[in-house]
């Protein structure tokens, strides 16, 4: 399920805490719950550097290639969980490249509670001030927003609310040489009104709990997007799909999110996840240095 | 108003909307093989993204602190017509190139030590053949340099202090806030219609205190500056009866000071502000002996303000309120033309509001509306029989913006309509921004102006302005 794949850059399944034998006994919803739990654990107190590359693509001999030079954005992101179960997230992302967009920063407060709208603020030097963004919630009956103009949308990055889906195990199969569960998620009536997908089919690595492929279908049951995960590596004790590619099969454009660096267990001060980080570059750079120093 | 240019403006707006609707119709999705694949290292150093080349030459680290944009701009008036100033009196407006210039903008930001930051930006302009600056320079290439930002920042604990050239922006309404009055501005020509591009920096000390859930921001401006007079030869320049010199400070020491308290609540930001300021636009009096330079006069006033926003799903509401004590009764909204104002020298109180909304229609499209309305209080008090204010009753402006981003934000189509509340003028702009790659981008604009005798934009009535800018950033 693609919406669980990318939160703050994480398509992660922690711990490999269960052996394969135990995992085999999981029900479809338990598989998804395990994904959610691990994901939250890893999105808390994280510092990451990501590269988002977007291009028009073509397919030849079952191989995908960019048909043009990709547009590349490099960003640094810091996130932290809040609330009793750490299900609310505060994150700040700063664009490092391209040069024309350097320094653009976005602060986001995402709430797990479906009744609370997410909040975002943007700092643009041309405006000379922090500006609240009318982004709404993933639970509005509106089209989800995209991440920095890429093919990744807020719906793709959403977590939680599993109770709003009917979850079925279609089969056990193989994807790229890995054993996978093929799990179908069908939104219920309420959720369907808020989603652009009528269903998703998720190919989940049995051992690592990493989705290797996700197919997204529209209301006519045509596949409109496909996500592919690769470069699954153990990072900081966590299995991570470091390269996630979202293909839009309608526009023939794709975005790849590559996690160049990702560090969890970072002590992130609450003050860093405020509007000050957007406007006060001296403060931001000083605090970022402190966060980076925790890695070494 | 139903002039050809007005019809054109309406036409391009409709065309843009139709193009948008058309672009959004779903095509048949590509049917992908189940086993479609790519290299294992996709996304990193694989050949998918490196197929186009060229590993970046990273160069020295200190270069990372610089951002440079080089741009060449062409802009001109394209409609041969005449403007009727009064019955039986009109003057011709020939199609001509107004801007042919190369610009270099450099920005530098360096956090050189913990808690310290140096930030600077500047620009150079080279005015080529047929640019109005070239003509004003007696047919010679003219070069102009300017430092914009240049400040040193020290952040420690909950405090931050910035000293140097910078801007201070108040208000929530983008484009025409009644609270955005601290920086002086320069609308040199009609290629600049956004206030964000027209603001100029001043030498200030700004102290921010980041408290628990709220922020205090205080500025002290020891060298207040004023809107520059229109540059000779520019579209906004009209031969005045007297020269319009800069303000001569001499031993006159004056300052501006203000503070703002801002708090973010869930889905809402609010702020209160108070300031002692000088009006950005100088008021010119006729020279005493009737010849030579006009006499520039400055005017101080007190501003009290409140601003707020409220997010409701994809709708963001904005509201600004300003009370100005002791402002000059006669002032125009368009800078540079105040020199033509009537010689009324009277201080008044003024109340103003700007409000509007921004609505994200979907992933790609957004619409915003801003309305600014002001009223001079006790209008008639102090007027001699027969005297009237230039701005009587409610006056102000409105602004509508629409933008549509396509191709993962590489292509942005935008449209702006701007007018005054009295319906005396309408400015319509259609813009296209296309990003070719990480370095190159192209911008094109079409601007149509309609105005009647009630508006200072009358001189631009039926103008149709076309322009293009190509930029390289690194």
Contacts between the chains, C-beta under 8 A, distances in Angstrom:
chain1	res1	chain2	res2	distance
A	51	B	43	7.9
A	53	B	43	7.1
A	53	B	49	5.4
A	54	B	408	4.7
A	59	B	30	7.5
A	59	B	32	6.9
A	59	B	33	7.6
A	59	B	36	6.2
A	62	B	33	5.1
A	62	B	35	6.1
A	62	B	36	5.1
A	62	B	37	6.2
A	63	B	36	7.5
A	63	B	37	6.4
A	63	B	38	5.8
A	64	B	36	6.3
A	64	B	37	7.6
A	64	B	38	4.7
A	64	B	48	7.4
A	65	B	38	7.7
A	65	B	48	6.4
A	65	B	51	7.2
A	66	B	48	5.9
A	66	B	49	6.8
A	66	B	51	6.8
A	66	B	52	7.5
A	68	B	52	7.9
A	69	B	52	4.1
A	69	B	53	7.6
A	69	B	437	6.0
A	70	B	49	5.6
A	70	B	52	7.5
A	71	B	408	6.8
A	71	B	410	6.4
A	71	B	435	7.2
A	71	B	437	6.9
A	71	B	438	6.6
A	72	B	49	7.7
A	72	B	438	6.4
A	97	B	438	7.4
A	98	B	438	4.2
A	98	B	439	7.6
A	98	B	473	7.3
A	99	B	67	4.9
A	99	B	68	7.6
A	99	B	438	7.6
A	99	B	439	7.8
A	99	B	473	5.2
A	99	B	474	5.3
A	100	B	67	7.3
A	100	B	69	6.9
A	100	B	438	7.9
A	100	B	441	7.3
A	100	B	473	4.2
A	102	B	67	5.7
A	103	B	109	6.9
A	116	B	266	7.5
A	117	B	267	6.1
A	117	B	311	6.5
A	117	B	312	7.9
A	117	B	313	6.5
A	119	B	266	7.1
A	119	B	267	6.4
A	119	B	311	6.9
A	126	B	196	4.9
A	126	B	197	7.4
A	127	B	169	7.0
A	127	B	174	6.9
A	127	B	196	5.9
A	128	B	167	5.0
A	128	B	168	7.7
A	128	B	169	3.8
A	128	B	196	7.3
A	128	B	199	7.0
A	129	B	169	4.7
A	131	B	174	7.4
A	132	B	269	5.9
A	132	B	309	5.4
A	132	B	311	6.0
A	132	B	316	6.1
A	133	B	316	7.3
A	134	B	311	5.6
A	134	B	313	7.5
A	134	B	314	5.1
A	134	B	315	5.7
A	134	B	316	3.5
A	134	B	358	5.3
A	134	B	359	6.6
A	134	B	360	5.2
A	134	B	366	8.0
A	135	B	311	7.9
A	135	B	314	6.9
A	135	B	360	6.7
A	136	B	311	7.8
A	136	B	313	4.1
A	136	B	314	4.2
A	136	B	360	7.1
A	137	B	313	7.0
A	140	B	313	4.8
A	140	B	314	6.6
A	142	B	313	6.9
A	142	B	314	5.6
A	142	B	360	7.9
A	142	B	362	7.0
A	143	B	362	4.3
A	143	B	363	5.5
A	144	B	363	7.2
A	145	B	360	7.2
A	145	B	363	5.8
A	146	B	363	5.1
A	146	B	408	7.9
A	148	B	409	7.6
A	149	B	405	6.7
A	149	B	408	4.8
A	149	B	409	3.0
A	149	B	410	7.8
A	150	B	408	6.2
A	151	B	408	7.0
A	153	B	363	7.1
A	176	B	37	7.2
A	218	B	29	7.7
A	222	B	28	8.0
A	222	B	29	5.3
A	223	B	29	6.4
A	223	B	31	7.5
A	223	B	32	6.8
A	224	B	29	5.1
A	226	B	32	6.0
A	226	B	36	8.0
A	228	B	38	7.7
A	228	B	42	7.7
A	230	B	38	8.0
A	230	B	40	6.2
A	230	B	41	7.7
A	230	B	42	5.3
A	230	B	43	7.0
A	231	B	40	7.2
A	231	B	41	6.6
A	231	B	42	7.5
A	231	B	43	6.8
A	231	B	44	6.6
A	242	B	43	7.5
A	242	B	44	7.4
A	243	B	41	7.7
A	243	B	42	5.5
A	243	B	43	3.3
A	243	B	44	6.2
A	244	B	43	7.6
A	245	B	38	7.9
A	245	B	42	6.4
A	245	B	43	6.5
A	247	B	32	7.4
A	249	B	29	4.1
A	249	B	30	4.3
A	249	B	31	7.7
A	249	B	32	6.1
A	250	B	26	6.0
A	250	B	27	5.7
A	250	B	28	7.9
A	250	B	29	4.8
A	250	B	30	7.5
A	251	B	27	7.8
A	252	B	30	5.9
A	253	B	407	7.5
A	253	B	408	6.1
A	255	B	408	7.1
A	256	B	42	6.8
A	256	B	43	4.3
A	256	B	48	7.9
A	256	B	49	7.2
A	257	B	43	7.5
A	258	B	43	4.1
A	258	B	44	5.5
A	260	B	44	7.9
A	271	B	210	7.3
A	274	B	210	7.4
A	275	B	215	7.6
A	275	B	264	6.8
A	276	B	160	7.9
A	276	B	210	4.9
A	276	B	215	7.5
A	279	B	208	7.8
A	280	B	153	7.6
A	280	B	155	5.5
A	280	B	160	5.1
A	280	B	208	7.0
A	280	B	210	7.7
A	281	B	109	6.4
A	281	B	111	6.4
A	281	B	117	5.2
A	281	B	119	7.1
A	281	B	153	7.1
A	282	B	111	5.9
A	282	B	115	5.7
A	282	B	116	6.0
A	282	B	117	3.7
A	282	B	153	4.6
A	282	B	154	6.8
A	282	B	155	4.0
A	282	B	160	6.8
A	283	B	115	7.5
A	283	B	155	4.2
A	283	B	160	6.5
A	285	B	111	3.5
A	285	B	117	7.0
A	286	B	111	6.9
A	286	B	114	4.8
A	286	B	115	5.3
A	286	B	155	6.8
A	289	B	114	6.9
